[in-house]
Amino acid sequence: MMKTQFRKRYRALRKEHVRSLSADARQRAGEDIADQIEENLPGGLPAVLSGYDVMGSELDIAPALNRWKSNEIRTAFPTFDPSGDVMTFVCDGEPVDVELILAPLIAADRSGRRLGQGGGHYDRAIAAIRAKRPVTVVGIAWPCQIAEALMSDRWDEPLDFLVTPEEWIACR
């Protein structure tokens, strides 16, 4: 199956899964993600991490980000240069060096291969950061987004961890 077919399949699975959940269950999922990360992330939460604004049926991590903000953890969000090609992370209007990237996805497998929207923005941003210094990348997923195996291209950057509301997976 090609990546475009995987995207179509896993978007449909994700959408159906989210549609089956109550608003309370979706809210709790974001809180469960926070619990999983706090309990399992080696070294604990960093001073600066990146979040994302939820699109469509992505798992909403706002409950986690709000909890961590109250603990004085700074959250950066992706932003793009004028060309739309270069993604960086910004907090309070300033570029920042993130130590942890919470990455949305369409699908991922347990070995850390991530299928995103198809633009390569996260892959290029992660590669640029990893060329300079270590960064931990955690894929955020509903259970239905975990694939048996995904193909990867040479430019695809692997996840270090994959997390669902119920499970923490060390990928590499």
Secondary structure per residue as TSV (DSSP state, phi and psi in degrees):
chain	resnum	aa	ss	phi	psi
A	1	M	-	360.0	137.1
A	2	M	-	-81.3	161.5
A	3	K	H	-57.4	-39.2
A	4	T	H	-62.9	-36.4
A	5	Q	H	-70.1	-40.2
A	6	F	H	-60.8	-44.4
A	7	R	H	-59.0	-46.5
A	8	K	H	-61.5	-45.4
A	9	R	H	-63.6	-49.2
A	10	Y	H	-75.5	-27.9
A	11	R	H	-63.0	-43.3
A	12	A	H	-65.0	-43.1
A	13	L	H	-61.0	-45.0
A	14	R	H	-63.2	-46.0
A	15	K	H	-60.9	-44.2
A	16	E	H	-65.3	-40.8
A	17	H	H	-61.2	-48.4
A	18	V	H	-65.5	-37.7
A	19	R	H	-61.3	-28.8
A	20	S	T	-80.3	-9.1
A	21	L	S	-97.4	147.4
A	22	S	-	-76.1	164.9
A	23	A	H	-60.2	-38.2
A	24	D	H	-64.2	-40.5
A	25	A	H	-66.3	-38.6
A	26	R	H	-66.1	-40.8
A	27	Q	H	-63.2	-45.8
A	28	R	H	-62.5	-33.9
A	29	A	H	-59.9	-41.3
A	30	G	H	-64.4	-36.9
A	31	E	H	-69.3	-38.3
A	32	D	H	-64.9	-36.0
A	33	I	H	-61.2	-44.3
A	34	A	H	-58.8	-45.8
A	35	D	H	-59.7	-46.4
A	36	Q	H	-60.0	-45.4
A	37	I	H	-66.6	-45.6
A	38	E	H	-61.5	-37.8
A	39	E	H	-79.1	-25.6
A	40	N	H	-119.8	-18.1
A	41	L	S	-67.9	118.8
A	42	P	T	-58.1	131.1
A	43	G	T	83.6	-6.2
A	44	G	-	79.1	-179.5
A	45	L	-	-70.8	139.4
A	46	P	-	-82.1	174.7
A	47	A	S	-72.0	-29.0
A	48	V	E	-134.8	127.7
A	49	L	E	-135.3	165.6
A	50	S	E	-108.5	139.8
A	51	G	-	-113.6	-161.8
A	52	Y	-	-155.3	155.0
A	53	D	-	-86.8	125.9
A	54	V	-	-63.1	140.1
A	55	M	-	-121.0	126.4
A	56	G	T	59.4	-124.9
A	57	S	T	-97.2	18.5
A	58	E	S	-62.0	153.3
A	59	L	-	-68.5	124.9
A	60	D	-	-81.1	114.0
A	61	I	-	-95.1	9.7
A	62	A	H	-54.4	-40.6
A	63	P	H	-59.7	-37.4
A	64	A	H	-68.3	-47.9
A	65	L	H	-61.8	-39.4
A	66	N	H	-64.7	-40.5
A	67	R	H	-61.9	-46.9
A	68	W	H	-69.9	-32.8
A	69	K	H	-60.8	-38.1
A	70	S	H	-67.8	-16.5
A	71	N	T	-99.3	16.9
A	72	E	T	65.9	27.9
A	73	I	-	-90.1	126.3
A	74	R	E	-81.9	138.3
A	75	T	E	-115.7	125.2
A	76	A	E	-100.7	157.9
A	77	F	E	-127.5	151.9
A	78	P	E	-66.2	143.6
A	79	T	E	-142.4	161.9
A	80	F	E	-121.2	148.9
A	81	D	-	-70.4	171.5
A	82	P	T	-57.0	-29.0
A	83	S	T	-74.2	-20.5
A	84	G	S	82.9	4.2
A	85	D	-	-94.7	-33.1
A	86	V	-	-104.1	119.5
A	87	M	E	-102.1	130.9
A	88	T	E	-128.9	177.8
A	89	F	E	-116.9	132.5
A	90	V	E	-127.2	137.5
A	91	C	E	-129.4	126.6
A	92	D	T	53.3	39.5
A	93	G	T	80.9	-0.8
A	94	E	E	-117.9	139.9
A	95	P	E	-63.2	141.1
A	96	V	-	-135.5	156.4
A	97	D	-	-90.7	109.0
A	98	V	-	-84.7	148.6
A	99	E	S	-103.8	-18.7
A	100	L	E	-138.9	127.8
A	101	I	E	-111.8	120.2
A	102	L	E	-93.2	111.5
A	103	A	E	-106.9	124.9
A	104	P	-	-71.7	162.8
A	105	L	-	-159.6	164.5
A	106	I	S	-94.3	-40.2
A	107	A	E	-156.7	160.1
A	108	A	E	-154.1	158.5
A	109	D	E	-114.6	172.0
A	110	R	T	-70.3	-11.3
A	111	S	T	-91.7	1.1
A	112	G	S	98.1	5.5
A	113	R	-	-75.6	127.8
A	114	R	E	-115.5	134.6
A	115	L	E	-109.3	113.0
A	116	G	-	-99.9	-156.3
A	117	Q	S	-70.9	-20.2
A	118	G	S	111.4	-2.5
A	119	G	S	-89.0	-15.0
A	120	G	-	77.1	9.7
A	121	H	H	-61.3	-49.1
A	122	Y	H	-64.8	-42.1
A	123	D	H	-58.9	-46.5
A	124	R	H	-65.9	-42.0
A	125	A	H	-64.9	-44.2
A	126	I	H	-64.7	-44.3
A	127	A	H	-60.2	-41.7
A	128	A	H	-63.6	-41.4
A	129	I	H	-68.5	-46.6
A	130	R	H	-63.2	-24.6
A	131	A	T	-69.0	-21.4
A	132	K	T	-104.2	-36.0
A	133	R	S	-166.1	166.2
A	134	P	-	-70.0	147.4
A	135	V	-	-147.4	140.4
A	136	T	E	-96.0	132.7
A	137	V	E	-118.9	121.8
A	138	V	E	-116.0	120.2
A	139	G	E	-81.5	135.5
A	140	I	E	-105.6	122.8
A	141	A	-	-144.2	151.9
A	142	W	-	-78.8	154.5
A	143	P	G	-54.5	-34.9
A	144	C	G	-68.4	-8.8
A	145	Q	G	-92.5	-0.5
A	146	I	E	-87.6	115.5
A	147	A	E	-91.9	155.8
A	148	E	S	-61.6	-50.4
A	149	A	-	-157.5	140.5
A	150	L	-	-120.9	151.6
A	151	M	-	-81.4	157.4
A	152	S	-	-137.5	155.1
A	153	D	-	-105.1	165.9
A	154	R	T	-60.3	-25.4
A	155	W	T	-90.4	-6.8
A	156	D	-	-71.7	128.6
A	157	E	-	-93.6	128.7
A	158	P	-	-76.5	154.0
A	159	L	-	-78.2	149.7
A	160	D	S	-85.2	-37.8
A	161	F	E	-141.5	156.5
A	162	L	E	-128.9	134.0
A	163	V	E	-132.5	137.1
A	164	T	-	-119.2	172.7
A	165	P	S	-59.8	-22.5
A	166	E	S	-107.5	-12.4
A	167	E	-	-147.1	142.3
A	168	W	E	-112.8	126.1
A	169	I	E	-123.0	120.1
A	170	A	E	-82.7	121.3
A	171	C	-	-93.4	-29.8
A	172	R	-	-150.2	360.0
